[in-house]
Amino acid sequence: EVQLVESGGGLVQPGGSLRLSCTASGFTSSNYWMHWVRQAPGKGLVWVSHVNGDGSSTTYPDSVKGRFIISRDKAKNTLFLQMNSLRAEDTAVYFCVRGSRGGFDIWGQGTMVTVSS
Amino acid sequence: DIQMTQSPSTLSASVGDRVTITCRASQSPSSWLAWYQQKPGKAPKFLIYNTSSLESGVPSRFSGSGSGTEFTLTINSLQPDDFATYHCQHYNSYSWTFGQGTKVEIK
């Protein structure tokens, strides 16, 4: 079964850091672009990062550029999101997603990140 | 950056109704327009890509159309399982943008 499972969410103080992980199974994630998408409580979906197949190219929206770093471990079929200098507005469910045909065809169940003092 | 605006924000409908949701782009995008269905507490589900191509396993009552800056998702003969929130999403040049979502609720 094709599956993505996120972990690493939790409560962090403003200015703190958190590292999310996403393990892929049922497919070779390095054959795909991979992304993180977030959703604040009661709000819409927002794309927050992209990495290409071999990890050599990454993209971010301005809202997280310079604070978030996406990376991948090919051997472990795992995707990461290092989040630094966290702000209250980063509070959201973070989804690991597989890129396909201009969209996102496989989604993890999400992991909640809460930034609060 | 391209902004995607969905309308309406909420739509009340009955089982069997034909429902149309619109997504407008702030500039003329490419055809990389996708639609998702999301139920409360769950991850979104990929429904349509390239404006009108149905993802495998998605019922044929769902269809997508559009060009230029206006795109639509149509659900023919709404079923009880279709009450959910629907999101459009555009891709262009390493930027992915979602609409704000449309909630389809029971009338």
Interface residues (C-beta under 8 A of the other chain):
Chain A: H35 G44 L45 V46 W47 H50 T59 P61 F95 S100 R101 G102 G103 F104 D105 I106 W107 G108 Q109 G110
Chain B: S30 W32 L33 A34 Y36 A43 P44 K45 F46 Y49 N50 S53 E55 H87 Q89 Y91 Y94 S95 W96 T97 F98 G99 Q100 G101
